[in-house]
Amino acid sequence: MNGAEIQSIKDLAKARKAVILAHNYQPPDIQDLADLCGDSLELSRKAAQTDAEVIVFCGVHFMAETASILSPEKTVLLPRMDAGCLMSDMITAEALQMKIAALPPMPVVTYVNSTADVKALSTICCTSANVIQVVNSLAADEMLLTPDRNLAMYAASRTRKKIHIWEGCCPTHERLTSEDVRKARAEHPQAVFIAHPECRPEVLAIADVIASTSGMLRHAAQSKQKEFIIGTEQGLLYPLGKANPDKRFYPASPKMICKNMKKIQPADVLRCLQTMTGEVKVPEEIRVPAFKAVEKMIQLKI
């Protein structure tokens, strides 16, 4: 997309009173034209604090839903309605209801990487950055953590609580093996390996640092190290490199690419703003209980 087309996007966004959000895994040209970049919940919270009337969310469907949950008065647009999340598809409200009925009474902790109707059935939400603190904040000694089994096992290994695991995962992070990490380390022996909590337990066991996407950005900025192997979707290498031009970042594996995160192109953003199509609106009967689960986490201030 040329400079004139990018200017058209910016002019349209201004005319529509729109804020453009881009997740850290989006293509570089999408991150460059966005007003705000970051992880999904961080972006939704920041967008809620703006006076924008329209939110254009360059991410995947559940992220746009979360923006709608936090900003019901704003119009939320997803430039590609087919940009989904395979992990969020691994749990449905109906299946969760059945699981809750089959277990003794206990809290349900749900990762924000989930659909609104699943959040609505949950006690509290969590992020990859605060999952341990959320688990420990609950009085119960036993709970269900959905939908990512790797995140649940990570939390279980760092708390005395009993955590029931939902058999879902992020296929992109699941692809990374300990053998991939050993190969990357052999190629970059001076590099620090940072892994996302969505990775397999055997990968986390050999990580130098475990962090969310925002945590990776913070760690890289604060570290005196100059080389890093990044164990998450490869889109994060772009903002890491921009923020730290004197440092080097290597993908832990070339397999760590999420096709859904690469679907949105500048032309989609332009069309979305021109036609105001691709609206994502969470119905109030789902939004209100989902908001309570998200807000309960936010109130912990962790």
C-alpha positions as MATLAB code, in Angstrom:
seq = 'MNGAEIQSIKDLAKARKAVILAHNYQPPDIQDLADLCGDSLELSRKAAQTDAEVIVFCGVHFMAETASILSPEKTVLLPRMDAGCLMSDMITAEALQMKIAALPPMPVVTYVNSTADVKALSTICCTSANVIQVVNSLAADEMLLTPDRNLAMYAASRTRKKIHIWEGCCPTHERLTSEDVRKARAEHPQAVFIAHPECRPEVLAIADVIASTSGMLRHAAQSKQKEFIIGTEQGLLYPLGKANPDKRFYPASPKMICKNMKKIQPADVLRCLQTMTGEVKVPEEIRVPAFKAVEKMIQLKI';
ca = [
       0.000    0.000    0.000;
       1.378    3.378   -1.011;
       1.620    6.572    0.974;
      -1.574    8.035   -0.526;
      -3.606    4.997    0.524;
      -2.162    5.111    4.038;
      -3.075    8.787    4.211;
      -6.603    7.878    3.092;
      -6.860    5.472    6.030;
      -5.662    8.117    8.470;
      -8.012   10.753    7.019;
     -10.979    8.387    7.146;
     -10.141    7.334   10.697;
     -10.090   10.979   11.739;
     -13.391   11.678    9.988;
     -15.015    8.617   11.601;
     -13.519    9.485   15.007;
     -11.911    6.062   14.923;
      -8.951    4.603   16.776;
      -6.994    1.856   14.994;
      -5.648   -0.928   17.203;
      -3.073   -3.524   16.143;
      -2.073   -6.604   18.081;
       1.637   -7.322   18.457;
       1.325  -10.284   16.056;
      -0.093   -8.249   13.156;
       1.978   -7.619    9.984;
       4.452   -4.711   10.209;
       2.492   -2.451    7.849;
      -0.607   -2.851   10.025;
       1.361   -2.089   13.188;
       2.832    0.999   11.492;
      -0.547    2.513   10.591;
      -2.158    1.769   13.976;
      -2.719    4.382   16.652;
      -2.055    1.829   19.392;
      -0.165   -1.479   19.407;
      -0.067   -4.047   22.181;
      -1.672   -7.213   23.503;
      -5.407   -7.807   23.244;
      -6.722   -6.766   26.669;
      -4.262   -3.878   26.941;
      -5.556   -2.504   23.633;
      -9.219   -2.858   24.603;
      -8.614   -1.085   27.907;
      -6.729    1.769   26.252;
      -9.367    2.141   23.538;
     -12.087    2.350   26.201;
     -10.294    5.343   27.692;
     -10.240    7.291   24.417;
     -12.977    9.568   23.117;
     -13.079    7.596   19.870;
     -16.514    6.620   18.608;
     -15.194    3.763   16.474;
     -12.641    1.055   17.277;
     -10.986   -0.689   14.329;
      -9.395   -3.786   15.850;
      -6.649   -5.362   13.761;
      -6.505   -8.703   15.484;
      -8.847  -11.686   15.719;
     -12.539  -12.028   16.538;
     -12.371  -12.568   20.305;
     -10.268   -9.398   20.632;
     -12.951   -7.328   18.927;
     -15.501   -8.932   21.256;
     -13.434   -7.894   24.273;
     -13.338   -4.325   22.961;
     -17.131   -4.442   22.632;
     -17.429   -5.786   26.191;
     -15.405   -2.878   27.574;
     -16.774   -0.201   25.219;
     -20.446   -0.989   24.543;
     -21.089    2.605   23.492;
     -18.477    2.458   20.723;
     -18.741    0.818   17.305;
     -16.190   -1.996   17.072;
     -15.070   -3.079   13.611;
     -13.003   -6.129   12.635;
     -11.506   -5.608    9.144;
     -11.580   -9.346    8.408;
     -14.481  -11.243    9.945;
     -12.779  -14.534    9.072;
      -9.826  -13.709   11.362;
     -10.515  -16.167   14.144;
      -8.582  -17.871   16.925;
      -8.194  -21.642   16.871;
      -7.717  -21.793   20.639;
     -10.892  -19.837   21.371;
     -12.709  -22.246   19.026;
     -11.655  -25.157   21.285;
     -14.226  -24.193   23.917;
     -17.901  -23.291   23.611;
     -20.367  -22.006   26.167;
     -22.369  -25.217   25.841;
     -19.330  -27.416   26.464;
     -18.264  -25.262   29.400;
     -21.731  -25.505   30.943;
     -21.510  -29.297   30.730;
     -18.051  -29.281   32.337;
     -19.214  -26.997   35.157;
     -22.174  -29.314   35.810;
     -19.871  -32.351   35.929;
     -17.472  -30.806   38.496;
     -18.030  -29.912   42.150;
     -18.752  -26.193   42.688;
     -15.577  -24.205   41.989;
     -14.461  -20.951   40.337;
     -13.927  -20.848   36.597;
     -10.852  -18.874   35.525;
     -10.918  -18.065   31.820;
      -8.069  -16.785   29.708;
      -8.998  -13.580   27.855;
      -8.247  -15.467   24.621;
     -11.827  -16.755   24.589;
     -15.234  -15.844   23.235;
     -17.608  -13.504   25.043;
     -20.143  -16.226   25.844;
     -17.422  -18.309   27.512;
     -16.283  -15.279   29.527;
     -19.916  -14.776   30.548;
     -19.955  -18.180   32.277;
     -16.676  -17.520   34.083;
     -15.915  -16.327   37.592;
     -12.927  -14.254   36.561;
     -10.682  -13.752   33.558;
      -6.892  -13.813   33.413;
      -4.096  -12.939   31.032;
      -0.881  -14.805   30.348;
       0.865  -12.156   32.442;
      -1.310  -12.370   35.561;
      -2.659  -15.931   35.578;
      -0.709  -16.955   38.699;
      -1.815  -13.878   40.638;
      -5.434  -14.390   39.566;
      -5.376  -18.036   40.663;
      -3.854  -17.095   44.011;
      -6.359  -14.278   44.529;
      -9.240  -16.727   44.774;
     -10.185  -18.171   48.159;
     -10.971  -21.573   46.640;
      -8.279  -24.249   46.671;
      -9.629  -25.859   43.514;
     -10.668  -24.311   40.191;
     -11.136  -24.871   36.467;
      -8.834  -22.921   34.131;
      -9.902  -22.612   30.503;
      -9.230  -22.915   27.613;
      -5.419  -23.255   27.326;
      -3.989  -26.395   28.913;
      -0.407  -25.106   28.650;
      -1.275  -21.901   30.508;
      -3.159  -23.974   33.086;
      -0.217  -26.317   33.601;
       2.121  -23.340   33.885;
      -0.081  -21.843   36.608;
      -0.471  -25.202   38.351;
       3.298  -25.597   38.555;
       3.552  -22.303   40.412;
       0.714  -22.532   42.903;
      -0.519  -24.927   45.564;
      -4.036  -24.761   44.157;
      -5.570  -27.709   42.350;
      -6.280  -26.681   38.770;
      -8.574  -28.608   36.462;
      -7.409  -28.319   32.871;
      -9.404  -27.738   29.711;
      -7.899  -29.522   26.712;
      -7.373  -26.523   24.470;
      -4.217  -24.859   23.200;
      -2.773  -22.264   20.846;
      -1.603  -24.324   17.838;
       1.094  -21.742   17.033;
       2.733  -22.037   20.464;
       2.059  -25.776   20.608;
       4.237  -26.241   17.504;
       7.362  -25.144   19.354;
       9.329  -28.123   20.696;
      12.297  -28.367   23.010;
      14.303  -29.638   20.033;
      13.473  -26.432   18.147;
      14.773  -24.429   21.105;
      17.996  -26.430   21.300;
      18.559  -25.863   17.588;
      17.966  -22.101   17.944;
      20.331  -21.976   20.913;
      23.026  -23.790   18.938;
      22.678  -21.156   16.201;
      22.652  -18.247   18.681;
      24.623  -19.373   21.747;
      24.734  -15.891   23.318;
      20.984  -15.350   23.111;
      18.493  -15.416   25.980;
      15.477  -17.643   25.295;
      12.137  -16.030   26.243;
       9.062  -18.273   26.074;
       5.373  -17.430   26.158;
       3.310  -19.266   28.818;
       1.203  -20.788   26.025;
       4.198  -22.955   25.080;
       4.465  -26.628   26.066;
       5.699  -27.425   29.596;
       8.929  -28.972   28.271;
       9.663  -25.712   26.410;
       8.943  -23.572   29.463;
      11.208  -25.869   31.508;
      14.244  -24.812   29.449;
      13.337  -21.128   29.062;
      15.560  -18.432   30.557;
      12.525  -16.159   30.897;
       8.770  -16.816   30.692;
       6.714  -13.775   29.737;
       3.625  -12.508   27.936;
       4.063  -10.452   24.768;
       4.066   -7.207   26.762;
       6.389   -8.833   29.274;
       8.783   -9.774   26.478;
       8.851   -6.176   25.272;
       9.567   -4.920   28.792;
      12.232   -7.533   29.477;
      14.072   -6.883   26.214;
      14.083   -3.129   26.885;
      15.419   -3.513   30.422;
      17.915   -6.322   29.825;
      21.607   -5.722   29.284;
      21.684   -8.733   26.974;
      21.985   -8.030   23.253;
      20.521  -11.200   21.699;
      17.198  -12.944   22.286;
      15.428  -16.033   20.983;
      11.713  -15.291   21.011;
       9.300  -18.129   21.757;
       6.056  -16.666   20.485;
       4.359  -15.733   17.205;
       6.895  -14.124   14.888;
       4.964  -10.855   14.579;
       6.408   -9.764   17.922;
       9.903   -9.576   16.445;
       8.922   -6.401   14.590;
       8.029   -4.234   17.625;
      10.924   -5.767   19.558;
      13.342   -4.693   16.854;
      11.804   -1.223   16.524;
      12.013   -0.585   20.259;
      15.530   -2.007   20.590;
      17.517   -1.233   17.411;
      20.803   -2.104   19.118;
      19.650   -5.642   19.944;
      19.017   -8.779   17.897;
      15.906  -10.973   18.013;
      15.577  -14.438   16.525;
      12.481  -16.618   16.128;
      12.567  -19.797   18.191;
      11.165  -21.607   15.168;
      10.042  -20.620   11.644;
       6.851  -22.595   12.382;
       5.537  -19.981   14.817;
       3.284  -18.054   12.462;
      -0.452  -17.602   13.034;
      -2.227  -17.362    9.680;
      -5.247  -15.685   11.245;
      -3.051  -12.920   12.640;
      -1.715  -12.231    9.147;
      -5.055  -11.942    7.346;
      -5.683   -8.233    7.843;
      -4.009   -6.022    5.243;
      -4.124   -2.219    4.883;
      -6.708   -2.576    2.084;
      -9.009   -4.334    4.556;
      -8.651   -1.477    7.036;
      -9.417    1.052    4.306;
     -12.504   -0.836    3.110;
     -13.669   -1.309    6.696;
     -13.513    2.439    7.356;
     -15.097    3.313    4.015;
     -18.079    0.986    4.416;
     -18.256    0.717    8.234;
     -18.722   -3.038    7.836;
     -17.429   -5.852   10.019;
     -19.112   -4.704   13.215;
     -18.668   -6.922   16.270;
     -21.321   -6.279   18.926;
     -21.732   -8.420   22.034;
     -25.393   -8.684   23.126;
     -26.085   -7.187   26.558;
     -27.199  -10.487   28.081;
     -23.717  -11.856   27.334;
     -21.762   -8.624   27.668;
     -22.818   -7.845   31.238;
     -21.687  -11.150   32.843;
     -18.604  -11.218   30.610;
     -17.747   -7.688   31.729;
     -18.057   -8.771   35.379;
     -15.482  -11.534   34.817;
     -13.074   -9.140   33.093;
     -13.679   -6.333   35.590;
     -13.064   -8.654   38.537;
      -9.587   -9.292   37.151;
      -8.947   -5.609   36.402;
      -9.915   -4.653   39.948;
      -7.084   -6.836   41.274;
      -4.682   -4.301   39.692;
      -2.134   -6.953   38.766;
];
